[in-house]
Amino acid sequence: MLGAMVLQGWDTAQPPKPFGERAALTREAIGHRHDHTLLPQTGIAEIACALRRHVEPQAFEHALAKLPPGAREFWAV
């Protein structure tokens, strides 16, 4: 179900969009499922914190180092 919520309508033929500012990404995430969103204004940061609690820190930082700057900033806490 989670995959369906996140991936529904994802057009992989289109090039990826650049990362926006955190506030804009939060508005987009909240607006995506506006009728039943559970994401608070701090949701992206909370998800990043939760993810970091469950992964090996050095491996995560190593993986982030391979991503473009916007992606690294997205997962920053």
SVG drawing of the C-alpha trace seen along z (x, -y; Angstrom):
<svg xmlns="http://www.w3.org/2000/svg" viewBox="-10 -27 41 29">
<polyline fill="none" stroke="black" stroke-width="0.4" points="0.0,0.0 2.8,-2.4 4.4,-1.8 1.0,-2.6 0.7,-5.8 4.2,-7.0 4.5,-5.6 1.0,-6.1 1.2,-8.2 5.0,-8.3 6.1,-8.8 9.6,-7.3 9.9,-8.5 10.2,-12.1 13.5,-13.4 13.7,-13.8 12.8,-17.3 15.4,-19.2 14.9,-19.3 13.2,-22.4 13.4,-24.1 12.2,-22.2 9.1,-24.4 8.0,-23.9 8.6,-20.2 6.5,-20.0 3.7,-21.9 3.8,-19.5 3.8,-16.4 0.9,-17.7 -1.0,-18.7 -0.4,-15.4 -3.0,-13.6 -4.8,-16.6 -8.0,-14.7 -6.2,-12.3 -2.7,-13.5 -1.0,-12.6 2.1,-14.6 2.7,-17.5 4.7,-20.6 7.8,-18.9 7.1,-15.6 10.1,-15.5 12.5,-16.2 10.8,-13.7 11.0,-11.0 14.7,-11.8 15.3,-11.4 13.4,-8.2 15.3,-6.8 18.7,-7.8 17.7,-6.0 17.4,-2.7 20.4,-2.7 24.2,-2.5 25.3,-6.1 28.5,-5.8 26.9,-3.7 24.1,-6.3 26.5,-9.2 28.5,-7.3 25.3,-6.8 24.3,-10.4 27.7,-11.5 26.9,-9.9 23.7,-12.0 23.3,-15.5 23.3,-18.4 19.5,-18.7 19.0,-15.1 21.6,-15.4 19.9,-18.5 16.5,-16.7 17.8,-14.0 19.6,-16.5 18.4,-16.8"/>
</svg>
